[in-house]
Amino acid sequence: MPAKCAAPRATAHLSQEYRTPAWEQRKLGELFEESDERASDREILSVSVANGIYPASESDRETNPGASLANYKVVHSGDVVYNSMRMWQGAVDASRYDGIVSPAYVVAKPNSEVYARFFARLLRQPMLLKQYQQVSQGNSKDTQVLKFDDFASIEISMPASENEQRQIGAFFDRLDSLIT
């Protein structure tokens, strides 16, 4: 059965293929689950506000993870990763890489109805950054931490159709490539 359409009466004459499926309210915890898979034998990834997720080897900064990588979290392509201490600044992205990240990061695996590249954009919207700051735990901006349970409680508006999520994500990825 096709998805219900929230088309106003003005578009009722259009065939179903030209209507935009409704957006719906969902909690992030319905769309993502926290991953705690650990490994030490993969490429180290970094997450930054400016550059999203990228191999740490491509960074100008020196990577010094310490004596052991045993506690590092596994990231698969398509996982959403955020810096729990900098989420309110937009340190979140959908990974295009397989690798590992510091245990200070949160790895969120999307469920089957989520197109991660769309969420990479959505999760950086100013209204959500403000919400992260409000639900983060800590006494000051420099010590605030957004735990997964608090992230999971946030309600967002999203396209019901994964195809629409793909189209929006692809549009913004193309726009970014044109800008760079």
N, C-alpha and C positions, 0 to 999 in steps of 0.2 A: 504494500500500500504506500503511495507517495506521501512524503512529509506534508503536513498541513502548511498552508501558506497564509501569511499575515498580510496579504495584499489588500490595500484599501479598495473601496468600491470603484474608484477611478480607474483601477487597473483590472477590474473583474473581466473585461472583454478580452484581455490578453490570454493566450494559451498558457498552460501550466509551465512550459519550458522557459517563458520569459519572466516569470515571477520569481522573486527572491524568497527562499525559505525563511521562516521566522527565526529570529534570534531568541535565545532562551537564557534564563538565569540559572547558573550552576555554581556549586561550591568547588573550589580547586581540588579539594579532597576527593570529589567524585570523579575527577578527571586524571589525577596523578596519584601514584603511591610512592612512598619513599623507598629508595633502594639502598641497601647497606652491604652490597657485594664488595669484597675486598680483594686486592691483588697488589703485587709490587713489580711485576715484570712487563709493564706496558709503558707507553709514552706518557710523560707528565703533561697535563693540560693546565692552562691558566684561564681565569675568568676575569675580565675587566669591564668597567662601565663603558669605556671607549671602543674596545675591540671585540667584545663578546668572548667566546671560547676559541682558543687557538693553542697550538703546541707551544709549550714553554721554551722549546729550543729556538723558536722564531722571535723570542723576546730579546730586547736589548739588556734586560736585567739578568743578573746571574741567578741561576736556579740552584739553591742549596737546600734540599729537603731534609738534611740531617742524616743521621746514621742509618735510618731504616725507612723504607717505603711500605712496610708491612701493613700499616693502618690505612693506606690510601684507598679511596673509593673508586670503583670501576664505573666508567662512563661509556655508554654505547651511543653510537650515532642516533640522534633523535631524542635522547634524554634531555630534559631541562635541568640545568645546573645553575645554582645561585650561591653567591657568597653570603653566608648567613649574617655576617657583620656589616655588609655593604648593600644589602638588598634594597634598602630605602633610597639608595643612590642609583639603582638600576643595574647592579652587577648580576645580571641574569641573561642566559641565552639558551637556545636549543643547539646541542652539539652536532657538528658535522663530522666529528672525529670519534674514534674509539681511543680510550686511554684511561688515565687515572688522575684524580684530583686530591688535594689535601683533605683530611678529615674535617676541616673547618667549613667545607662546602657541603651543600645539600644536593643530592642527586634525586630527581623526581622522574620516575618512569611514566610516560603517558599511557592511557588505556587506548583501546582500539578506535574510539571516536574522536581522537585528538590528532590534529596535524601540528607537530611541534614548531615548525617555522612560523606559523600564525601566532602561536602563543609566545614565541620569542619577542614578537612586537607588542602584543597585548600586555604582557607582564611588565613592560617598561613604561606604560602610560602614566602620566603624572598623577591621575586620580588613584591608581593602584600604589604608586610609590608612597603617597600620603597614607594609605591604609597600612602598608607594611610598617611604616614608622609608628603608627598608632598601636599596632598589635605586637610590635617587637618588645622584647624584655631587656631592661637595662636602665640605668640612671641617666645616662647622657647619650647623645648621638654616637659618640666614639665607643660606647660599650654596649649598644643595642644589638641584640641577636634575634633573628627571625627563625624560630624553630618550625619544623615541618608541620606540627599540629596547628600552629597559629596560621601558617600559610594555607593549610587545608581548609580552614574555617572561612576564608575570604570568598565572598560571592562575586561572580563576574557575569557579564553579558557576553554571549558568544553565538556565532552562527550554529544552528542545529545541524547543518549539512557540512560534513567533512570536505566535500568538494568546494564549497564556498570558502572554507578555511584555507584550502590549498590555493585557490585563486587569489585571495587577499595576501597570503604569505608570499606567493610568487611575484605579485605586483610589487611589493615592497623590497623583495630581494633584487628584482630588476632595477628598481629605482636606485637602490644603493649602488649597484654596479655601474650605473650611468653616472652617478655623482663621483665615484672614485675613479 
